[in-house]
Amino acid sequence: GIQLDEIAFPVLLAGALAERNALGHIGAEDMVRHALGLIASHGPSTDQDRWEENAGINNFTLATCIAALVVGSAFLDETAAR
């Protein structure tokens, strides 16, 4: 099943690496765009987001997804970021 925090974490990692100029030649834009699309289309709650086995929503996952949407917007062009 989909666990939104597991989708959000790579976006947050890419953002942290980009902030430190540590991505090198790794292009993270496609991964970020795909992950943000999944978060936007499946969130804020999925079948495995409340204690990883139950449907629902929890504060941790919601906060992680919001942070990923904010951080990830820096990887998108202006049209996609809206």
JOBELKA-V767682 format. One record per residue. PHI is phi in whole degrees, 0 to 359 (NA if undefined). NEAR is the number of other C-alpha atoms within 8 Angstrom. D_FIRST is the distance of its C-alpha to the first C-alpha in Angstrom with 2 decimals. Layout:
PHI:NEAR:D_FIRST
PHI:NEAR:D_FIRST
This chain:
NA:4:0.00
273:7:3.76
241:11:6.45
299:13:9.62
294:10:12.00
290:7:10.80
279:11:11.47
284:14:14.68
301:10:16.20
298:9:17.26
294:14:18.92
295:12:20.76
295:8:21.82
300:11:23.11
296:10:24.99
294:8:26.54
292:10:27.61
297:9:29.05
299:7:30.93
260:6:32.55
53:7:33.25
251:7:31.31
281:9:29.16
60:5:32.17
262:4:31.64
282:5:27.85
270:6:26.71
262:8:23.61
300:8:24.04
296:7:21.78
297:8:18.83
296:13:19.54
299:11:19.98
295:8:16.72
297:11:14.79
294:12:16.89
297:8:16.31
295:10:12.54
298:13:13.38
293:8:16.12
274:6:14.48
252:8:11.26
273:9:12.90
273:9:14.37
223:10:11.83
225:13:8.25
291:12:6.89
233:13:6.24
263:18:9.17
254:11:12.01
60:6:12.70
62:7:9.18
230:8:9.02
238:9:10.44
292:10:10.28
141:10:12.82
222:11:14.21
225:8:16.09
299:6:18.92
298:6:17.69
297:11:14.60
299:10:16.89
296:8:19.64
296:11:17.66
292:13:16.50
298:8:20.09
299:9:21.52
295:13:19.44
297:9:20.62
291:8:24.15
296:10:24.27
293:14:22.58
299:8:25.09
292:8:27.73
271:9:26.21
261:11:26.40
286:7:29.54
301:6:31.16
294:6:29.91
291:6:26.20
290:8:26.62
283:4:27.81
